[in-house]
């Protein structure tokens, strides 16, 4: 299928379609706003690399992209979206179709999404949409932006480890039966049919668990050995590969060559959660937990939006990461994408999970972005317990490469800076004191708890240390706290995504498809927000509540919301 000749998305709306749409919707709809204000978000030329140059001309990719966004805006399935194109006048108006246009089959939308998944095209879809909004004056760079994350549930069922292995065997058998059923001849018998003939439902307390564990592991091993011996070309199937990984992660071979179940309390323990497969049908989903309450299997979604206060908030970036990833890993990528889109902020408000000295310095140096957020606290036990001499009690002289302790002793060694294994941790300089200095000290117990060694003081290089001290000092100022209070508004956006547009649960399986869902959702949220805003008006202030109005009438002081009428 090739790109259609002539851009159907760039043609004028047919006169009859426009007249009927205006007559039935005098105020207009969101779909009509996309056509009137943005002249369509995309053109067919934006998708030229998604289609070949030869073959039968396909449907307009710009129209399919618009339908996909409206589908996520209204919460429609593929069938409902295709029916809306056939039956809804405002959809025909947005797409520039004649009233008698028959539309397309719903399967076209799935094929279009598959094309978008190649070579990072979901992000380019957001790039073009934001570029159109920027040209229309609906979003601009060098404003204040904020970022936060939320958990996303994968479209898979929660499985116990025994259920995981059993379902992995069943998935591999289903794959082989559908592509090369001759490979199962001589292998599958009535016992296999009883164990794997339907989806597994064992629960947390199955009957004869040890027997099931040994039988399932032996079946998985027998299946893989059978394929390796007779059909090695079938070992590359995705479900067979998944079975191999699941088998290795949950079983090990003892010195006698017997298959054993892995336990956490032994040397042959389970792999870390970041690498552990939790479902054979989504190899990218991971199990994670945050705090004492939130536990889930899936991904993390990071949402960035403008929050300048003089215009509607626009989603400028959305990132989909593994559930076990750290928030701090995402910040450099967000800044790079915002720079590429010409939408880098002047100030970026984030919580403590995103900040690190390295990221703050890099954002300022490479993109002239001031990251506003609390840095991680001091990890030393003196600082945590609030007693003893912490690092800030030592006087650091970078020119002489010396550190002076609170008792006047000068360090005898200066080493580093040492690079760290973590990309988000700053290089470390270590100043060392000798035993002859520390052991006779009368306040040694306040400085170090070690009896056999002296105190070592670690700190980052000069420019990073100055940045850290400046951040801590600014956090004590009321102006900084007032500016940072705006960050909390991102919680409402997260709620809007999760509960208003279904982002909490994945529509599709796999991290790439989940990211495409998040990109289309972000564009849909932008259209919904901007279409409700009258041209030229800023975001309306939040009116006071009845009790707040009573306090004002009685001249009783009250706290002011950052979005309240001043």
C-alpha positions as CSV (number, residue, x, y, z in Angstrom):
1,X,0.0,0.0,0.0
2,X,1.4,3.4,-1.0
3,X,0.7,7.0,0.0
4,X,-2.4,8.3,-1.7
5,X,-1.9,10.6,-4.6
6,X,-2.9,14.1,-3.6
7,X,-3.5,15.1,0.0
8,X,-7.2,14.5,0.8
9,X,-6.5,16.2,4.2
10,X,-5.6,19.5,2.5
11,X,-8.8,19.9,0.4
12,X,-11.6,22.2,1.4
13,X,-14.6,20.9,3.2
14,X,-17.3,20.2,0.7
15,X,-20.0,22.9,0.7
16,X,-22.9,20.6,1.5
17,X,-21.0,19.0,4.4
18,X,-20.0,22.4,5.8
19,X,-23.6,23.7,5.5
20,X,-25.1,20.6,7.2
21,X,-22.5,20.6,9.9
22,X,-23.1,24.3,10.7
23,X,-26.8,23.8,10.7
24,X,-26.8,20.8,13.1
25,X,-24.0,22.2,15.3
26,X,-24.2,26.0,15.4
27,X,-21.7,26.3,18.2
28,X,-19.4,23.7,16.7
29,X,-17.8,20.5,18.2
30,X,-14.3,19.5,19.1
31,X,-13.9,17.7,15.7
32,X,-15.0,20.8,13.9
33,X,-12.6,23.0,15.9
34,X,-9.7,20.9,14.7
35,X,-10.6,21.8,11.1
36,X,-11.4,25.4,11.7
37,X,-8.6,26.4,14.0
38,X,-5.7,24.2,13.0
39,X,-6.8,23.3,9.4
40,X,-6.3,19.7,10.4
41,X,-3.4,18.6,12.7
42,X,-1.5,16.7,10.0
43,X,-1.0,16.5,6.2
44,X,-0.4,13.4,4.2
45,X,3.2,14.5,3.5
46,X,4.0,14.1,7.2
47,X,3.6,10.4,6.9
48,X,5.5,9.9,3.7
49,X,8.0,7.5,5.4
50,X,5.2,5.3,6.6
51,X,4.2,4.2,3.2
52,X,6.0,2.7,0.2
53,X,6.2,4.4,-3.2
54,X,4.6,1.5,-5.0
55,X,1.4,-0.4,-4.7
56,X,-2.3,0.4,-4.5
57,X,-2.9,3.9,-3.0
58,X,-4.1,3.8,0.5
59,X,-6.4,5.9,2.7
60,X,-5.2,9.3,3.8
61,X,-2.9,8.8,6.8
62,X,-3.6,12.4,7.9
63,X,-7.3,11.5,8.1
64,X,-6.6,8.3,9.9
65,X,-4.4,10.1,12.5
66,X,-7.2,12.6,13.1
67,X,-9.7,9.8,13.5
68,X,-7.3,8.1,16.0
69,X,-7.0,11.2,18.1
70,X,-10.8,11.8,18.1
71,X,-11.2,8.1,19.0
72,X,-9.1,8.6,22.1
73,X,-10.8,11.9,22.9
74,X,-14.3,10.3,22.9
75,X,-13.2,6.9,24.2
76,X,-14.3,5.0,21.1
77,X,-13.3,1.5,20.0
78,X,-12.1,1.0,16.5
79,X,-15.5,-0.2,15.3
80,X,-17.2,2.9,16.9
81,X,-14.7,5.2,15.4
82,X,-15.2,3.8,11.9
83,X,-18.9,4.1,12.4
84,X,-18.6,7.7,13.5
85,X,-16.8,8.5,10.3
86,X,-19.7,7.0,8.3
87,X,-22.5,8.6,10.4
88,X,-21.4,11.7,12.2
89,X,-21.5,15.0,10.3
90,X,-18.8,16.7,12.4
91,X,-16.4,13.8,11.7
92,X,-17.0,14.3,8.0
93,X,-16.4,18.0,8.4
94,X,-13.2,17.5,10.3
95,X,-11.9,15.1,7.6
96,X,-13.2,17.0,4.6
97,X,-15.4,14.2,3.4
98,X,-18.6,14.3,1.3
99,X,-21.8,13.3,3.1
100,X,-22.1,10.1,1.1
101,X,-18.5,9.0,1.8
102,X,-18.7,5.3,2.9
103,X,-15.7,5.6,5.3
104,X,-13.4,2.7,5.8
105,X,-13.3,-0.7,7.6
106,X,-12.4,-0.5,11.3
107,X,-9.3,-2.8,10.8
108,X,-7.6,0.1,8.9
109,X,-7.0,1.8,12.2
110,X,-5.1,-1.1,13.6
111,X,-2.9,-1.3,10.5
112,X,-2.3,2.4,10.8
113,X,-1.2,2.1,14.4
114,X,1.2,-0.7,13.4
115,X,2.8,1.6,10.9
116,X,3.2,4.3,13.5
117,X,5.1,2.0,15.8
118,X,8.1,1.8,13.5
119,X,11.2,3.8,14.1
120,X,9.9,6.1,16.9
121,X,7.0,7.5,14.9
122,X,4.7,8.1,17.8
123,X,6.9,10.9,19.1
124,X,7.0,12.4,15.6
125,X,3.2,12.4,15.6
126,X,3.3,14.5,18.8
127,X,6.0,16.7,17.3
128,X,3.9,17.6,14.3
129,X,0.8,18.2,16.3
130,X,2.6,20.5,18.7
131,X,4.2,22.3,15.8
132,X,0.7,23.1,14.3
133,X,-0.4,24.3,17.7
134,X,2.7,26.5,18.0
135,X,2.1,28.0,14.6
136,X,-1.5,28.8,15.6
137,X,-0.2,30.6,18.7
138,X,-1.7,28.1,21.2
139,X,1.6,27.1,22.8
140,X,5.0,28.8,23.1
141,X,8.5,28.1,24.5
142,X,10.3,29.6,27.5
143,X,7.3,29.3,29.8
144,X,7.0,27.4,33.1
145,X,6.3,23.6,32.7
146,X,5.9,20.8,35.2
147,X,6.2,17.0,35.1
148,X,4.9,14.1,37.2
149,X,4.5,10.4,36.7
150,X,1.7,7.8,37.4
151,X,1.5,4.0,37.2
152,X,-0.1,2.3,34.2
153,X,-1.6,-1.2,34.4
154,X,-0.6,-3.6,31.6
155,X,-3.3,-5.4,29.6
156,X,-2.4,-8.8,31.2
157,X,-3.7,-10.9,34.0
158,X,-1.8,-11.0,37.3
159,X,-0.1,-14.5,37.4
160,X,1.6,-16.4,40.2
161,X,5.0,-17.9,39.3
162,X,3.5,-21.3,38.7
163,X,0.7,-19.8,36.6
164,X,3.3,-17.9,34.6
165,X,5.3,-21.0,33.7
166,X,2.2,-22.9,32.9
167,X,0.8,-20.1,30.7
168,X,4.1,-19.7,29.0
169,X,4.0,-23.4,27.9
170,X,0.4,-23.0,26.8
171,X,1.3,-19.9,24.8
172,X,4.2,-21.6,23.0
173,X,1.9,-24.6,22.2
174,X,-0.7,-22.2,20.8
175,X,1.9,-20.5,18.6
176,X,3.2,-23.8,17.3
177,X,-0.3,-25.1,16.6
178,X,-1.1,-22.0,14.6
179,X,2.1,-21.8,12.5
180,X,3.6,-25.3,12.4
181,X,1.3,-27.9,14.0
182,X,3.4,-30.8,12.6
183,X,6.0,-29.9,15.1
184,X,3.7,-31.1,17.9
185,X,3.3,-34.6,16.4
186,X,4.6,-37.3,18.8
187,X,4.9,-34.8,21.6
188,X,1.4,-33.8,22.8
189,X,-0.8,-36.5,24.4
190,X,-3.9,-36.4,26.5
191,X,-2.0,-35.3,29.6
192,X,-0.7,-32.2,27.8
193,X,-4.3,-31.6,26.7
194,X,-5.6,-31.6,30.3
195,X,-2.8,-29.4,31.5
196,X,-2.6,-26.8,28.7
197,X,-5.9,-27.1,26.8
198,X,-7.3,-23.9,28.4
199,X,-6.1,-20.8,30.2
200,X,-4.6,-21.6,33.5
201,X,-6.4,-20.7,36.8
202,X,-4.5,-22.0,39.8
203,X,-4.6,-19.3,42.3
204,X,-2.2,-18.7,45.2
205,X,-2.8,-22.1,46.9
206,X,-3.1,-24.8,44.2
207,X,-3.4,-28.4,45.0
208,X,-0.1,-30.4,44.9
209,X,2.0,-27.4,44.1
210,X,5.4,-29.2,44.1
211,X,4.0,-31.8,41.7
212,X,2.7,-29.1,39.4
213,X,6.0,-27.2,39.6
214,X,8.1,-30.3,38.6
215,X,5.7,-31.4,35.9
216,X,5.4,-28.0,34.3
217,X,9.2,-27.5,34.3
218,X,9.7,-30.9,32.8
219,X,7.2,-30.2,30.1
220,X,8.8,-26.9,29.2
221,X,12.2,-28.5,29.1
222,X,10.9,-31.4,27.0
223,X,9.2,-29.0,24.5
224,X,12.3,-26.9,24.0
225,X,14.6,-29.9,23.6
226,X,12.1,-31.5,21.1
227,X,12.2,-28.3,19.0
228,X,15.9,-28.0,19.2
229,X,16.4,-31.6,18.1
230,X,13.8,-31.8,15.3
231,X,12.7,-28.2,14.4
232,X,15.4,-25.7,15.3
233,X,14.0,-23.2,12.9
234,X,10.9,-22.8,15.2
235,X,13.0,-21.7,18.2
236,X,12.9,-18.1,17.1
237,X,9.1,-17.8,17.6
238,X,8.2,-15.0,20.1
239,X,6.3,-17.3,22.4
240,X,8.9,-20.0,22.3
241,X,11.6,-17.4,23.1
242,X,9.4,-16.2,25.9
243,X,9.1,-19.7,27.3
244,X,12.9,-20.1,27.3
245,X,13.3,-16.9,29.3
246,X,10.6,-17.8,31.7
247,X,12.1,-21.3,32.2
248,X,15.6,-19.9,33.0
249,X,14.2,-17.2,35.3
250,X,12.1,-19.6,37.4
251,X,14.2,-22.8,37.3
252,X,17.8,-23.7,37.6
253,X,19.8,-26.9,37.1
254,X,21.5,-28.4,40.1
255,X,24.9,-30.1,39.9
256,X,23.2,-33.4,39.0
257,X,21.4,-31.9,36.1
258,X,18.0,-31.9,37.7
259,X,15.6,-29.0,37.2
260,X,15.0,-27.1,40.5
261,X,12.5,-24.3,41.4
262,X,14.3,-21.0,42.2
263,X,13.8,-19.5,45.7
264,X,14.7,-16.0,46.9
265,X,16.6,-17.2,49.9
266,X,19.1,-19.3,48.0
267,X,22.2,-18.5,45.8
268,X,20.2,-19.4,42.8
269,X,17.6,-16.8,43.5
270,X,15.2,-15.0,41.2
271,X,16.4,-12.2,38.9
272,X,15.7,-8.6,39.8
273,X,12.3,-7.2,39.1
274,X,13.6,-5.0,36.3
275,X,14.5,-8.1,34.3
276,X,11.8,-10.6,35.4
277,X,9.0,-11.5,33.0
278,X,5.6,-11.4,34.5
279,X,3.5,-12.5,31.5
280,X,4.3,-14.4,28.3
281,X,2.0,-12.1,26.4
282,X,3.7,-8.8,27.3
283,X,7.5,-9.2,27.8
284,X,8.0,-5.5,28.5
285,X,5.6,-5.3,31.5
286,X,7.2,-5.3,35.0
287,X,6.1,-5.6,38.5
288,X,6.9,-2.7,40.8
289,X,5.8,-1.0,44.0
290,X,6.0,2.5,45.4
291,X,5.6,3.1,49.1
292,X,3.4,0.8,51.2
293,X,0.3,0.9,49.0
294,X,0.9,1.1,45.3
295,X,1.8,-2.2,43.7
296,X,1.2,-2.9,40.0
297,X,2.3,-4.7,36.9
298,X,2.9,-2.5,33.9
299,X,4.6,0.8,33.1
300,X,5.2,4.4,34.2
301,X,3.8,7.3,32.3
302,X,5.5,10.7,32.7
303,X,3.4,13.7,31.6
304,X,4.8,17.2,31.0
305,X,2.6,20.3,30.6
306,X,2.8,24.1,30.5
307,X,1.6,26.0,33.5
308,X,2.3,29.6,32.8
309,X,-1.2,30.7,34.0
310,X,-1.9,33.1,31.1
311,X,-3.0,30.4,28.6
312,X,-4.5,26.9,28.7
313,X,-2.1,24.2,29.9
314,X,-0.8,22.2,26.9
315,X,0.8,18.7,27.1
316,X,4.2,19.1,25.6
317,X,5.7,15.6,26.3
318,X,4.7,12.2,27.4
319,X,7.1,9.3,28.1
320,X,6.4,5.7,28.8
321,X,9.0,3.8,30.8
322,X,9.3,0.4,32.6
323,X,7.6,0.3,35.9
324,X,10.9,-0.4,37.7
325,X,12.6,2.7,36.2
326,X,13.6,5.7,38.2
327,X,12.0,9.1,37.6
328,X,15.4,10.7,37.5
329,X,16.3,8.7,34.4
330,X,13.6,10.4,32.3
331,X,14.5,14.1,32.8
332,X,17.3,14.4,30.2
333,X,15.2,12.8,27.5
334,X,12.3,15.1,28.3
335,X,14.6,18.2,27.9
336,X,16.0,16.8,24.7
337,X,12.6,16.3,23.1
338,X,11.3,19.7,24.3
339,X,14.4,21.3,22.7
340,X,13.8,19.4,19.5
341,X,10.2,20.7,19.4
342,X,11.3,24.3,20.2
343,X,9.2,24.2,23.4
344,X,11.9,24.1,26.1
345,X,10.7,25.8,29.3
346,X,12.4,28.5,31.2
347,X,11.6,26.8,34.5
348,X,10.8,23.1,35.0
349,X,8.9,22.2,38.2
350,X,9.4,18.6,39.3
351,X,9.3,16.6,42.6
352,X,12.3,15.2,44.4
353,X,12.2,11.9,42.4
354,X,13.4,13.7,39.2
355,X,16.2,15.9,40.6
356,X,19.9,15.2,40.9
357,X,22.9,17.5,40.9
358,X,23.9,16.1,37.5
359,X,20.5,16.8,35.9
360,X,20.2,20.3,37.3
361,X,23.7,21.3,36.0
362,X,23.2,19.7,32.7
363,X,19.7,21.2,32.1
364,X,21.1,24.7,32.8
365,X,24.3,24.2,30.7
366,X,22.8,22.5,27.7
367,X,19.2,23.9,27.5
368,X,19.2,27.0,29.8
369,X,16.4,25.3,31.8
370,X,16.2,26.0,35.5
371,X,15.0,22.8,37.2
372,X,13.0,23.7,40.3
373,X,12.6,21.0,42.8
374,X,14.1,19.6,46.1
375,X,17.3,17.7,45.8
376,X,17.7,14.4,47.6
377,X,18.6,14.7,51.2
378,X,22.0,14.0,52.9
379,X,22.3,10.2,53.3
380,X,24.8,10.3,56.2
381,X,23.6,9.0,59.6
382,X,24.7,12.2,61.3
383,X,22.4,14.2,59.1
384,X,19.5,11.7,59.4
385,X,19.7,11.5,63.2
386,X,20.3,15.3,63.6
387,X,23.3,14.8,65.9
388,X,27.0,14.8,65.3
389,X,29.2,16.4,62.6
390,X,27.7,16.2,59.1
391,X,29.4,17.2,55.9
392,X,28.2,20.7,56.1
393,X,30.1,21.2,59.4
394,X,33.4,20.7,57.5
395,X,35.1,23.7,55.7
396,X,36.1,22.8,52.2
397,X,39.0,24.6,50.4
398,X,39.0,23.6,46.7
399,X,42.0,25.8,45.9
400,X,44.3,24.1,48.5
401,X,42.5,20.8,48.2
402,X,42.0,20.6,51.9
403,X,39.1,20.0,54.3
404,X,39.1,21.4,57.9
405,X,37.0,19.6,60.5
406,X,35.1,21.4,63.3
407,X,38.0,20.8,65.7
408,X,40.5,22.5,63.4
409,X,42.2,19.4,62.0
410,X,43.2,19.6,58.3
411,X,42.7,16.5,56.0
412,X,45.8,14.7,54.8
413,X,44.4,13.2,51.6
414,X,42.3,14.5,48.7
415,X,41.2,11.9,46.1
416,X,39.0,12.1,43.1
417,X,36.6,13.1,41.7
418,X,35.6,9.5,41.3
419,X,33.0,8.7,38.7
420,X,29.9,6.8,39.9
421,X,28.2,3.8,38.4
422,X,24.8,5.6,38.4
423,X,24.2,8.1,35.5
424,X,22.2,10.3,37.9
425,X,24.8,10.5,40.7
426,X,27.4,13.2,40.8
427,X,31.2,12.5,40.8
428,X,32.6,12.2,44.3
429,X,35.7,13.8,45.9
430,X,36.9,12.1,49.1
431,X,38.9,13.9,51.7
432,X,40.6,11.6,54.3
433,X,41.7,12.2,57.8
434,X,44.3,10.0,59.5
435,X,43.9,7.8,62.6
436,X,46.4,10.0,64.5
437,X,44.1,13.0,63.9
438,X,40.8,11.3,64.8
439,X,41.6,8.8,67.6
440,X,42.8,11.4,70.2
441,X,39.8,13.8,69.3
442,X,37.6,14.4,72.4
443,X,34.4,14.6,70.2
444,X,35.3,11.6,68.0
445,X,31.9,9.9,68.8
446,X,30.1,12.8,67.2
447,X,32.1,12.4,64.0
448,X,32.5,8.7,63.3
449,X,31.3,5.5,64.9
450,X,34.2,3.4,63.6
451,X,36.8,2.5,66.1
452,X,39.6,1.4,63.8
453,X,39.4,4.0,61.0
454,X,39.3,7.8,60.7
455,X,36.7,10.1,59.2
456,X,36.3,10.4,55.4
457,X,34.3,13.3,53.9
458,X,32.7,12.9,50.5
459,X,31.4,15.8,48.4
460,X,30.8,16.7,44.7
461,X,33.1,19.0,42.7
462,X,33.0,22.7,43.3
463,X,30.4,23.8,40.8
464,X,28.0,21.0,41.8
465,X,28.5,21.7,45.5
466,X,27.7,25.4,45.0
467,X,24.6,24.4,43.1
468,X,23.5,22.1,45.9
469,X,24.0,24.7,48.6
470,X,22.2,27.3,46.5
471,X,19.3,24.9,46.0
472,X,19.0,24.3,49.8
473,X,19.2,28.0,50.6
474,X,16.5,28.9,48.0
475,X,14.1,26.2,49.4
476,X,14.0,28.2,52.6
477,X,12.7,31.3,50.9
478,X,8.9,32.0,50.7
479,X,9.3,33.1,47.1
480,X,10.7,29.7,46.1
481,X,7.9,27.8,48.0
482,X,5.2,30.0,46.3
483,X,6.7,29.3,42.9
484,X,7.1,25.6,43.6
485,X,3.5,25.3,44.8
486,X,2.3,25.5,41.1
487,X,3.8,22.0,40.6
488,X,1.0,20.4,42.6
489,X,-1.5,21.3,39.8
490,X,0.0,18.4,37.7
491,X,-1.9,16.0,40.0
492,X,-5.2,17.2,38.4
493,X,-3.7,16.5,34.9
494,X,-2.7,13.0,36.0
495,X,-6.2,12.4,37.3
496,X,-7.6,13.7,34.0
497,X,-5.5,11.3,32.0
498,X,-6.1,8.3,34.2
499,X,-9.8,8.6,34.9
500,X,-11.1,10.9,32.1
501,X,-9.2,9.2,29.2
502,X,-8.5,5.7,30.5
503,X,-4.7,6.0,30.6
504,X,-4.6,4.0,33.8
505,X,-5.1,0.8,31.9
506,X,-3.3,-0.2,28.7
507,X,-5.5,-0.7,25.6
508,X,-2.7,-2.7,23.9
509,X,0.1,-5.0,25.0
510,X,3.8,-4.0,24.9
511,X,5.6,-0.8,25.8
512,X,5.7,0.6,22.2
513,X,1.9,0.3,21.7
514,X,1.3,1.6,25.2
515,X,3.4,4.7,24.4
516,X,1.4,5.2,21.2
517,X,-1.7,5.1,23.3
518,X,-0.3,7.8,25.6
519,X,0.8,10.0,22.7
520,X,-2.7,9.9,21.2
521,X,-4.2,10.6,24.6
522,X,-1.9,13.6,25.1
523,X,-2.9,15.1,21.7
524,X,-6.6,14.4,22.5
525,X,-6.3,16.2,25.9
526,X,-4.7,19.2,24.2
527,X,-7.5,19.4,21.7
528,X,-10.1,19.1,24.3
529,X,-8.5,21.9,26.4
530,X,-7.8,24.3,23.6
531,X,-11.2,23.8,21.9
532,X,-13.0,24.9,25.1
533,X,-10.9,28.1,25.5
534,X,-12.4,31.2,23.8
535,X,-10.0,32.8,21.4
536,X,-7.7,35.4,23.1
537,X,-8.8,34.6,26.6
538,X,-6.6,33.2,29.4
539,X,-7.4,30.5,31.8
540,X,-10.3,31.7,34.0
541,X,-9.5,32.1,37.7
542,X,-11.0,29.8,40.2
543,X,-14.0,31.5,42.0
544,X,-14.1,31.4,45.7
545,X,-16.3,28.8,47.5
546,X,-19.2,29.8,49.7
547,X,-17.2,29.6,52.9
548,X,-14.3,31.5,51.4
549,X,-16.8,34.2,50.3
550,X,-18.1,34.4,53.8
551,X,-14.6,34.8,55.2
552,X,-13.9,37.6,52.8
553,X,-17.2,39.4,53.7
554,X,-16.2,39.1,57.4
555,X,-12.7,40.3,56.6
556,X,-11.3,37.1,58.1
557,X,-7.8,36.2,56.7
558,X,-7.6,33.0,54.7
559,X,-5.0,31.3,52.5
560,X,-5.1,32.1,48.8
561,X,-5.0,29.4,46.1
562,X,-2.5,30.1,43.3
563,X,-5.4,30.0,40.8
564,X,-7.9,32.0,42.9
565,X,-9.1,35.4,42.1
566,X,-6.6,37.9,43.6
